[in-house]
Amino acid sequence: MEFAEALAHQMRGMTIMYFLIWNVHLYNYRKQNRMMKFLFIATLFLTFGFLKDSIFLAETLQYNRFVDLTVGLTDVFLMLVVCCFFLEAVQPGFTKSWKVLILPIAFLILILVYVIVRKDIIAVIGFIAGMVMALGIMLLVGLKAIRQRKFLNDNYSYDENISVRWAVGSCCGYILLVIAYPFAFDHFHWINESVYCLLCMLLWAYIIISAKHHKIILETGTEQTAEMTSGNPEKVPQELESEAEEEIPTPDNIAYITEMVAHKLTVAMESKKLYLNPLLSVKTVAMEIGTNTKYVSLYLNHTLGMTFYDYINRYRVEEACRIIESMVDNDRINMVEVSRQAGFNSVSTFNRHFRKVKGTTPIDYFKRAVMS
């Protein structure tokens, strides 16, 4: 028991130092974009969250119900602030609205009311409200991620370093850890403390590394890259183009758009093989065929029933098949090189789309091609 208690104290101290180191590391990154700014703020609040629990080292406070409930309510407040980072990650620019501060401010007021009134019922209401808010944030992050994914699939032929799946999974993991924390200590054991600290460090290592490599794509057409080699932010402007007015799909304008886009798009893909560009975007294709992105998207979505992402990757799969079929039995099976030559950005994306289109793996396709 003494060893478990000593280990728990060591783990908490290690966790505090862990987040302090991340604070220093992320200090320069905070100017890069809003997501990294909120990541820096999140690590500051997490450091404070672990540091504040040090008050329980005083024996007179360990079993003080008022202190215990106040600290618990503070944890919920900190969680609401930290979740601003996840909301910014799945929808860039979301935190520019003052409305994002409503929940943290309202909860801070509730804490102050509890401290003044000292009625347990206020704390209970706060914990219930906090749990509802946490579940609501998870749902909101999921919905924002779905919208962002649709935008990315309609405009980009790749998802490496721009997908927000990591943010959704991380948000759920973080909130579930916060919710599980009081239940884990309901029947207290020092080992719970050590496990909790370890899980927090592992989770936030994944979050911070993922955020640093994440490229932010704004729907306004501006890109910011979250990966940099110096302390200065790097901004990559996208090409400007003349956009059409918002189209309402009707049989007439779909027919018109199909006639305008279909042939040119097919020529661009089959003759010029634009899909071999691993970073191909719908803007690049639209400029190449002399139209705009809305016409290309309307044609793909309403005539072909697919996104730009799926459309381009189908061409890449067919290109990969041609490469594989040209190989002979004694050729070295290097699917990394096949995926690169076909225009894919990663082998995992290549394997996923190949199986989706052909119903088999590239290796199995190679074996059948050789045997025939």
TACOR-V49824 format. One record per helix or strand of 3 or more residues. SS is the DSSP state (~ for helix, > for strand). FROM is the first residue (numbers start at 0). TO is the last residue. If there is no record, write none. Layout:
BEGIN
ss: [SS | SS]
from: [FROM | FROM]
to: [TO | TO]
END
This chain:
BEGIN
ss: [~ | ~ | ~ | ~ | ~ | ~ | ~ | ~ | ~ | ~ | > | > | > | ~ | ~ | ~ | ~ | ~ | ~ | ~ | ~]
from: [1 | 28 | 33 | 58 | 64 | 93 | 97 | 119 | 164 | 189 | 214 | 221 | 233 | 250 | 273 | 281 | 292 | 307 | 334 | 346 | 361]
to: [25 | 30 | 56 | 61 | 89 | 95 | 116 | 154 | 183 | 212 | 216 | 224 | 236 | 269 | 275 | 288 | 303 | 324 | 341 | 357 | 370]
END
